[in-house]
């Protein structure tokens, strides 16, 4: 089990990169290619049209910062909330038992992002380099007392 423990930084990196690629892939069209078509879809689902931009920004830029491991906990929490809203407001109303395949993908994304928000980016991240793994910026020499 010790070897698995040593692989945690790599596992967190792979989780961040995998999630980041998925979210970039889903956020890009909302912002840059099919915005107006997706606006109509959002309106049919009962959301205001401008939510396309909100979702696009959260997904596209959230995916980028996940890959970098920068502001990981905040980005992952925002993405988890967005996916939880998608599951609860869009997919579950279609039928919770018979249509699991309608919500299994956003549900897994929500759970993975929530896990990442609680665990953090890991050692192979900009968060770790900047904050030294402690969640706070390092104190400057004159601040130490």
C-alpha positions, 0 to 999 in steps of 0.5 A: 500500500505504500507504493499507492500512497507515493502515487497520490501526486500522480493520481491527483495530476491525472484526475485534474488533467482528465477533468480539465480536458472534459470541461474545456471540451464542453465549455469551448462551444458555449463560449466560442462556436455554438453559443446561440444554439446552446442559448436556445437549449438552455432556455428550453430547459428553463434557464436564462439564455445568459447562463450559457456564458456563465456555464461556458466560463466556469467550464472552459476556464475552470478546466484550464486552471484544474490542469494547471493546478491553480486555484484548484479547490475554488475551481473544482467547487464551482464545477461541482456545483454546476454539475450538481445543478445540471443533475438536479434541474436537467437530468433527474427530472427526466426519470431518476431510476429508468434513465440513469444514463441521462445523469451518470456523466454529470453526476460523476463529474460533480463527485470527482470535482467535489473530491478534488475540492476537498483533497486539493491539487496535490504536490504536482500543481501550481497551488503547491508551488505557490502555497507550499501545500498549506493553502496559504501564501508563504509568509515573507521574511519581514512578516515572520516574528 
